[in-house]
Amino acid sequence: MLANQPCIPLRDEGEWRHELTDLRREVAQMRSVIKDAASVEALMQERSGRELGENSIRHLSAQIEETLLVRLQLCVQTTRTSVHPSLNP
């Protein structure tokens, strides 16, 4: 029965030790990467904060645009009044 089984080459102990050392190094590198990685919760908090900031900036930009439009309209009215007094009601 043993004669029918395929022959699997055996590796010596040095090869096994070398492979084990490589695997340990890879695991250590993975642990380092995982340790340095940000958690999902931290990323979600950062994203939420960024979205709040962006929304605030949009709101302030809209307010500035409205203010500038009002000032422009006042300047146009003032210019019309001083240049063309006959256009005043």
Residue pairs with C-beta under 8 A, 6 or more apart in sequence:
38 46
80 87
81 87
81 88
